[in-house]
């Protein structure tokens, strides 16, 4: 928040926003869901894959093409 914003809160007599913790860092790390992408494909210069949480998309340089996946299921590329 900028100093000007703080001045406005004080001028208008409005309390500053509060921060509510969603848990400790350890709690958050313990509850993270691992995203395991499958069905890798190229659409234009976008690398896309399906996950349990929805589609994953990442733009790639136009000099790369998807050639398949490795033993761990990660995408492999060829530079053109």
C-alpha positions as CSV (number, residue, x, y, z in Angstrom):
1,X,0.0,0.0,0.0
2,X,1.4,3.4,-1.0
3,X,1.8,6.2,1.5
4,X,-0.9,8.1,-0.3
5,X,-3.3,5.2,0.2
6,X,-2.4,5.1,3.9
7,X,-3.2,8.9,4.1
8,X,-6.6,8.3,2.6
9,X,-7.5,5.5,5.1
10,X,-6.5,7.9,8.0
11,X,-8.3,10.9,6.4
12,X,-11.5,8.9,5.9
13,X,-11.3,7.2,9.3
14,X,-11.4,3.8,7.7
15,X,-9.5,0.9,9.4
16,X,-6.7,-0.6,7.4
17,X,-7.3,-4.0,5.8
18,X,-6.3,-7.0,7.9
19,X,-4.3,-10.0,6.8
20,X,-5.8,-13.4,7.6
21,X,-3.3,-16.3,7.6
22,X,-4.5,-19.4,5.7
23,X,-2.2,-21.6,7.7
24,X,1.5,-21.9,8.4
25,X,3.9,-22.5,5.6
26,X,4.3,-26.1,6.8
27,X,0.5,-26.6,6.7
28,X,0.3,-25.3,3.2
29,X,3.2,-27.5,2.0
30,X,1.6,-30.5,3.6
31,X,-1.7,-30.0,1.8
32,X,-0.3,-29.1,-1.6
33,X,-1.7,-31.4,-4.4
34,X,0.9,-32.7,-6.9
35,X,-0.1,-32.0,-10.4
36,X,0.8,-34.8,-12.8
37,X,0.3,-33.6,-16.4
38,X,-0.7,-36.2,-19.1
39,X,-1.6,-36.0,-22.7
40,X,1.1,-33.5,-23.7
41,X,0.5,-31.8,-27.0
42,X,1.5,-28.7,-29.0
43,X,-1.1,-26.2,-30.2
44,X,0.7,-23.5,-32.2
45,X,3.5,-22.4,-29.9
46,X,1.5,-23.5,-26.8
47,X,2.5,-26.6,-24.9
48,X,-0.6,-28.1,-23.3
49,X,-1.3,-31.0,-21.0
50,X,-4.3,-32.3,-19.0
51,X,-4.1,-32.5,-15.2
52,X,-6.6,-33.4,-12.5
53,X,-7.1,-29.7,-11.8
54,X,-7.6,-28.7,-15.5
55,X,-5.6,-27.9,-18.5
56,X,-2.0,-26.8,-18.1
57,X,-0.6,-24.4,-20.8
58,X,2.8,-22.9,-21.4
59,X,4.0,-20.8,-24.3
60,X,7.2,-22.0,-26.0
61,X,9.7,-20.4,-28.4
62,X,8.7,-21.1,-32.0
63,X,12.0,-22.9,-32.6
64,X,10.9,-25.9,-30.4
65,X,8.6,-28.8,-31.4
66,X,7.3,-31.5,-29.1
67,X,8.7,-35.0,-30.0
68,X,7.1,-37.1,-27.3
69,X,7.7,-37.9,-23.6
70,X,10.5,-39.4,-21.6
71,X,10.5,-42.3,-19.1
72,X,9.1,-39.9,-16.4
73,X,6.3,-38.6,-18.6
74,X,7.9,-35.2,-19.2
75,X,7.8,-33.7,-22.6
76,X,10.8,-33.9,-24.9
77,X,11.6,-31.3,-27.6
78,X,13.6,-30.9,-30.8
79,X,15.1,-27.6,-31.7
80,X,14.3,-26.6,-35.4
